[in-house]
Amino acid sequence: MKTIRYTEEQVIEAVGPLTRTRLHRFVEAECLMPARDGGEVVFTDADVARIELLCELRDDLDIGDEALPVVMNLLDQVHGLRRELRRMALAIERQPAEVRAEVLRTRQELEEG
């Protein structure tokens, strides 16, 4: 599957509330890390989705420019943890039934404290 790449102009056109200044602020704050193709900055679909989220956090939830990097870092951590939990669940599912049962028993014991 080929990754679609967007120019700065295409991204600004695609994301309604985005301006060039705002896009540059997101990059400077390291909330967004676009790739470089030669001397040109390029954006992926994931970057566009992230930009939309950044605009929503800024405009709809009134999260300030100073807080955006912190919020995005926390969201990135949550997504990373969810990905790791999915991998762990798949690894457990691939174990024999007695191992899965032991994992569930241990989990219940830990919940009960």
PyMOL CGO cylinders between C-alpha atoms (Angstrom):
from pymol import cmd
from pymol.cgo import CYLINDER

trace = [
    CYLINDER, 0.00, 0.00, 0.00, 1.49, 3.30, -1.07, 0.3, 1, 1, 1, 1, 1, 1,
    CYLINDER, 1.49, 3.30, -1.07, 1.45, 6.24, 1.33, 0.3, 1, 1, 1, 1, 1, 1,
    CYLINDER, 1.45, 6.24, 1.33, -0.19, 9.33, -0.08, 0.3, 1, 1, 1, 1, 1, 1,
    CYLINDER, -0.19, 9.33, -0.08, 1.84, 12.47, 0.48, 0.3, 1, 1, 1, 1, 1, 1,
    CYLINDER, 1.84, 12.47, 0.48, 0.43, 15.98, 0.65, 0.3, 1, 1, 1, 1, 1, 1,
    CYLINDER, 0.43, 15.98, 0.65, 2.12, 19.30, 0.16, 0.3, 1, 1, 1, 1, 1, 1,
    CYLINDER, 2.12, 19.30, 0.16, 1.71, 22.12, 2.64, 0.3, 1, 1, 1, 1, 1, 1,
    CYLINDER, 1.71, 22.12, 2.64, -0.74, 23.81, 0.27, 0.3, 1, 1, 1, 1, 1, 1,
    CYLINDER, -0.74, 23.81, 0.27, -2.85, 20.66, -0.06, 0.3, 1, 1, 1, 1, 1, 1,
    CYLINDER, -2.85, 20.66, -0.06, -3.03, 20.23, 3.71, 0.3, 1, 1, 1, 1, 1, 1,
    CYLINDER, -3.03, 20.23, 3.71, -4.04, 23.85, 4.27, 0.3, 1, 1, 1, 1, 1, 1,
    CYLINDER, -4.04, 23.85, 4.27, -6.74, 23.47, 1.63, 0.3, 1, 1, 1, 1, 1, 1,
    CYLINDER, -6.74, 23.47, 1.63, -7.98, 20.16, 3.08, 0.3, 1, 1, 1, 1, 1, 1,
    CYLINDER, -7.98, 20.16, 3.08, -8.24, 21.24, 6.72, 0.3, 1, 1, 1, 1, 1, 1,
    CYLINDER, -8.24, 21.24, 6.72, -10.73, 24.09, 7.05, 0.3, 1, 1, 1, 1, 1, 1,
    CYLINDER, -10.73, 24.09, 7.05, -9.51, 25.97, 10.14, 0.3, 1, 1, 1, 1, 1, 1,
    CYLINDER, -9.51, 25.97, 10.14, -5.83, 25.52, 9.27, 0.3, 1, 1, 1, 1, 1, 1,
    CYLINDER, -5.83, 25.52, 9.27, -3.66, 28.45, 8.28, 0.3, 1, 1, 1, 1, 1, 1,
    CYLINDER, -3.66, 28.45, 8.28, -0.02, 28.43, 7.25, 0.3, 1, 1, 1, 1, 1, 1,
    CYLINDER, -0.02, 28.43, 7.25, 0.92, 30.18, 10.51, 0.3, 1, 1, 1, 1, 1, 1,
    CYLINDER, 0.92, 30.18, 10.51, -0.98, 27.63, 12.59, 0.3, 1, 1, 1, 1, 1, 1,
    CYLINDER, -0.98, 27.63, 12.59, 0.57, 24.73, 10.68, 0.3, 1, 1, 1, 1, 1, 1,
    CYLINDER, 0.57, 24.73, 10.68, 4.06, 26.14, 11.28, 0.3, 1, 1, 1, 1, 1, 1,
    CYLINDER, 4.06, 26.14, 11.28, 3.25, 26.56, 15.00, 0.3, 1, 1, 1, 1, 1, 1,
    CYLINDER, 3.25, 26.56, 15.00, 2.21, 22.91, 15.24, 0.3, 1, 1, 1, 1, 1, 1,
    CYLINDER, 2.21, 22.91, 15.24, 5.48, 21.85, 13.62, 0.3, 1, 1, 1, 1, 1, 1,
    CYLINDER, 5.48, 21.85, 13.62, 7.58, 24.22, 15.79, 0.3, 1, 1, 1, 1, 1, 1,
    CYLINDER, 7.58, 24.22, 15.79, 5.87, 22.91, 18.93, 0.3, 1, 1, 1, 1, 1, 1,
    CYLINDER, 5.87, 22.91, 18.93, 6.72, 19.38, 17.73, 0.3, 1, 1, 1, 1, 1, 1,
    CYLINDER, 6.72, 19.38, 17.73, 3.06, 18.38, 17.83, 0.3, 1, 1, 1, 1, 1, 1,
    CYLINDER, 3.06, 18.38, 17.83, 3.54, 17.39, 14.21, 0.3, 1, 1, 1, 1, 1, 1,
    CYLINDER, 3.54, 17.39, 14.21, 6.62, 15.87, 12.58, 0.3, 1, 1, 1, 1, 1, 1,
    CYLINDER, 6.62, 15.87, 12.58, 6.19, 15.95, 8.81, 0.3, 1, 1, 1, 1, 1, 1,
    CYLINDER, 6.19, 15.95, 8.81, 8.64, 14.16, 6.55, 0.3, 1, 1, 1, 1, 1, 1,
    CYLINDER, 8.64, 14.16, 6.55, 10.92, 15.84, 4.04, 0.3, 1, 1, 1, 1, 1, 1,
    CYLINDER, 10.92, 15.84, 4.04, 11.11, 14.84, 0.41, 0.3, 1, 1, 1, 1, 1, 1,
    CYLINDER, 11.11, 14.84, 0.41, 14.15, 16.59, -0.92, 0.3, 1, 1, 1, 1, 1, 1,
    CYLINDER, 14.15, 16.59, -0.92, 13.75, 20.14, 0.32, 0.3, 1, 1, 1, 1, 1, 1,
    CYLINDER, 13.75, 20.14, 0.32, 9.97, 19.97, 0.51, 0.3, 1, 1, 1, 1, 1, 1,
    CYLINDER, 9.97, 19.97, 0.51, 7.92, 19.22, 3.63, 0.3, 1, 1, 1, 1, 1, 1,
    CYLINDER, 7.92, 19.22, 3.63, 5.33, 16.48, 2.98, 0.3, 1, 1, 1, 1, 1, 1,
    CYLINDER, 5.33, 16.48, 2.98, 2.41, 15.24, 5.04, 0.3, 1, 1, 1, 1, 1, 1,
    CYLINDER, 2.41, 15.24, 5.04, 0.73, 11.83, 5.23, 0.3, 1, 1, 1, 1, 1, 1,
    CYLINDER, 0.73, 11.83, 5.23, -2.91, 10.91, 5.89, 0.3, 1, 1, 1, 1, 1, 1,
    CYLINDER, -2.91, 10.91, 5.89, -1.93, 10.37, 9.54, 0.3, 1, 1, 1, 1, 1, 1,
    CYLINDER, -1.93, 10.37, 9.54, -0.47, 13.89, 9.66, 0.3, 1, 1, 1, 1, 1, 1,
    CYLINDER, -0.47, 13.89, 9.66, -3.70, 15.31, 8.24, 0.3, 1, 1, 1, 1, 1, 1,
    CYLINDER, -3.70, 15.31, 8.24, -5.76, 13.46, 10.87, 0.3, 1, 1, 1, 1, 1, 1,
    CYLINDER, -5.76, 13.46, 10.87, -3.40, 14.75, 13.57, 0.3, 1, 1, 1, 1, 1, 1,
    CYLINDER, -3.40, 14.75, 13.57, -3.72, 18.31, 12.25, 0.3, 1, 1, 1, 1, 1, 1,
    CYLINDER, -3.72, 18.31, 12.25, -7.51, 18.02, 12.35, 0.3, 1, 1, 1, 1, 1, 1,
    CYLINDER, -7.51, 18.02, 12.35, -7.27, 16.85, 15.97, 0.3, 1, 1, 1, 1, 1, 1,
    CYLINDER, -7.27, 16.85, 15.97, -4.91, 19.70, 16.84, 0.3, 1, 1, 1, 1, 1, 1,
    CYLINDER, -4.91, 19.70, 16.84, -7.31, 22.24, 15.34, 0.3, 1, 1, 1, 1, 1, 1,
    CYLINDER, -7.31, 22.24, 15.34, -10.22, 20.69, 17.22, 0.3, 1, 1, 1, 1, 1, 1,
    CYLINDER, -10.22, 20.69, 17.22, -8.33, 20.73, 20.52, 0.3, 1, 1, 1, 1, 1, 1,
    CYLINDER, -8.33, 20.73, 20.52, -7.34, 24.34, 19.96, 0.3, 1, 1, 1, 1, 1, 1,
    CYLINDER, -7.34, 24.34, 19.96, -10.65, 25.68, 18.64, 0.3, 1, 1, 1, 1, 1, 1,
    CYLINDER, -10.65, 25.68, 18.64, -13.38, 23.54, 20.18, 0.3, 1, 1, 1, 1, 1, 1,
    CYLINDER, -13.38, 23.54, 20.18, -11.77, 22.71, 23.53, 0.3, 1, 1, 1, 1, 1, 1,
    CYLINDER, -11.77, 22.71, 23.53, -9.80, 25.95, 23.82, 0.3, 1, 1, 1, 1, 1, 1,
    CYLINDER, -9.80, 25.95, 23.82, -6.56, 24.19, 24.70, 0.3, 1, 1, 1, 1, 1, 1,
    CYLINDER, -6.56, 24.19, 24.70, -3.80, 26.78, 24.60, 0.3, 1, 1, 1, 1, 1, 1,
    CYLINDER, -3.80, 26.78, 24.60, -0.72, 26.61, 22.41, 0.3, 1, 1, 1, 1, 1, 1,
    CYLINDER, -0.72, 26.61, 22.41, 1.48, 25.92, 25.44, 0.3, 1, 1, 1, 1, 1, 1,
    CYLINDER, 1.48, 25.92, 25.44, -0.63, 22.94, 26.52, 0.3, 1, 1, 1, 1, 1, 1,
    CYLINDER, -0.63, 22.94, 26.52, -1.03, 21.34, 23.08, 0.3, 1, 1, 1, 1, 1, 1,
    CYLINDER, -1.03, 21.34, 23.08, 2.34, 19.52, 23.13, 0.3, 1, 1, 1, 1, 1, 1,
    CYLINDER, 2.34, 19.52, 23.13, 1.57, 18.10, 26.58, 0.3, 1, 1, 1, 1, 1, 1,
    CYLINDER, 1.57, 18.10, 26.58, -1.90, 16.95, 25.54, 0.3, 1, 1, 1, 1, 1, 1,
    CYLINDER, -1.90, 16.95, 25.54, -0.59, 15.40, 22.31, 0.3, 1, 1, 1, 1, 1, 1,
    CYLINDER, -0.59, 15.40, 22.31, 2.20, 13.63, 24.19, 0.3, 1, 1, 1, 1, 1, 1,
    CYLINDER, 2.20, 13.63, 24.19, -0.34, 12.15, 26.60, 0.3, 1, 1, 1, 1, 1, 1,
    CYLINDER, -0.34, 12.15, 26.60, -2.60, 11.08, 23.72, 0.3, 1, 1, 1, 1, 1, 1,
    CYLINDER, -2.60, 11.08, 23.72, 0.38, 9.47, 21.99, 0.3, 1, 1, 1, 1, 1, 1,
    CYLINDER, 0.38, 9.47, 21.99, 1.17, 7.56, 25.18, 0.3, 1, 1, 1, 1, 1, 1,
    CYLINDER, 1.17, 7.56, 25.18, -2.43, 6.37, 25.50, 0.3, 1, 1, 1, 1, 1, 1,
    CYLINDER, -2.43, 6.37, 25.50, -2.43, 5.16, 21.88, 0.3, 1, 1, 1, 1, 1, 1,
    CYLINDER, -2.43, 5.16, 21.88, 0.90, 3.40, 22.45, 0.3, 1, 1, 1, 1, 1, 1,
    CYLINDER, 0.90, 3.40, 22.45, -0.42, 1.67, 25.54, 0.3, 1, 1, 1, 1, 1, 1,
    CYLINDER, -0.42, 1.67, 25.54, -3.59, 0.58, 23.73, 0.3, 1, 1, 1, 1, 1, 1,
    CYLINDER, -3.59, 0.58, 23.73, -1.47, -0.86, 20.90, 0.3, 1, 1, 1, 1, 1, 1,
    CYLINDER, -1.47, -0.86, 20.90, 0.68, -2.73, 23.42, 0.3, 1, 1, 1, 1, 1, 1,
    CYLINDER, 0.68, -2.73, 23.42, -2.40, -4.08, 25.24, 0.3, 1, 1, 1, 1, 1, 1,
    CYLINDER, -2.40, -4.08, 25.24, -3.80, -5.36, 21.93, 0.3, 1, 1, 1, 1, 1, 1,
    CYLINDER, -3.80, -5.36, 21.93, -0.52, -7.17, 21.26, 0.3, 1, 1, 1, 1, 1, 1,
    CYLINDER, -0.52, -7.17, 21.26, -0.52, -8.63, 24.74, 0.3, 1, 1, 1, 1, 1, 1,
    CYLINDER, -0.52, -8.63, 24.74, -4.12, -9.83, 24.34, 0.3, 1, 1, 1, 1, 1, 1,
    CYLINDER, -4.12, -9.83, 24.34, -3.24, -11.48, 21.02, 0.3, 1, 1, 1, 1, 1, 1,
    CYLINDER, -3.24, -11.48, 21.02, -0.22, -13.15, 22.58, 0.3, 1, 1, 1, 1, 1, 1,
    CYLINDER, -0.22, -13.15, 22.58, -2.38, -14.50, 25.41, 0.3, 1, 1, 1, 1, 1, 1,
    CYLINDER, -2.38, -14.50, 25.41, -5.04, -15.72, 22.94, 0.3, 1, 1, 1, 1, 1, 1,
    CYLINDER, -5.04, -15.72, 22.94, -2.39, -17.79, 21.18, 0.3, 1, 1, 1, 1, 1, 1,
    CYLINDER, -2.39, -17.79, 21.18, -1.49, -19.67, 24.38, 0.3, 1, 1, 1, 1, 1, 1,
    CYLINDER, -1.49, -19.67, 24.38, -2.94, -23.04, 25.35, 0.3, 1, 1, 1, 1, 1, 1,
    CYLINDER, -2.94, -23.04, 25.35, -6.25, -22.99, 27.24, 0.3, 1, 1, 1, 1, 1, 1,
    CYLINDER, -6.25, -22.99, 27.24, -4.65, -23.75, 30.61, 0.3, 1, 1, 1, 1, 1, 1,
    CYLINDER, -4.65, -23.75, 30.61, -2.24, -20.82, 30.26, 0.3, 1, 1, 1, 1, 1, 1,
    CYLINDER, -2.24, -20.82, 30.26, -5.10, -18.47, 29.30, 0.3, 1, 1, 1, 1, 1, 1,
    CYLINDER, -5.10, -18.47, 29.30, -7.09, -19.68, 32.31, 0.3, 1, 1, 1, 1, 1, 1,
    CYLINDER, -7.09, -19.68, 32.31, -4.12, -19.06, 34.62, 0.3, 1, 1, 1, 1, 1, 1,
    CYLINDER, -4.12, -19.06, 34.62, -3.68, -15.55, 33.21, 0.3, 1, 1, 1, 1, 1, 1,
    CYLINDER, -3.68, -15.55, 33.21, -7.38, -14.81, 33.87, 0.3, 1, 1, 1, 1, 1, 1,
    CYLINDER, -7.38, -14.81, 33.87, -7.14, -16.17, 37.43, 0.3, 1, 1, 1, 1, 1, 1,
    CYLINDER, -7.14, -16.17, 37.43, -4.08, -14.04, 38.12, 0.3, 1, 1, 1, 1, 1, 1,
    CYLINDER, -4.08, -14.04, 38.12, -5.77, -10.97, 36.68, 0.3, 1, 1, 1, 1, 1, 1,
    CYLINDER, -5.77, -10.97, 36.68, -8.82, -11.52, 38.92, 0.3, 1, 1, 1, 1, 1, 1,
    CYLINDER, -8.82, -11.52, 38.92, -6.58, -11.92, 41.96, 0.3, 1, 1, 1, 1, 1, 1,
    CYLINDER, -6.58, -11.92, 41.96, -4.85, -8.65, 41.14, 0.3, 1, 1, 1, 1, 1, 1,
    CYLINDER, -4.85, -8.65, 41.14, -8.19, -6.85, 40.71, 0.3, 1, 1, 1, 1, 1, 1,
    CYLINDER, -8.19, -6.85, 40.71, -9.40, -8.11, 44.06, 0.3, 1, 1, 1, 1, 1, 1,
    CYLINDER, -9.40, -8.11, 44.06, -6.21, -6.74, 45.56, 0.3, 1, 1, 1, 1, 1, 1,
]
cmd.load_cgo(trace, "trace")
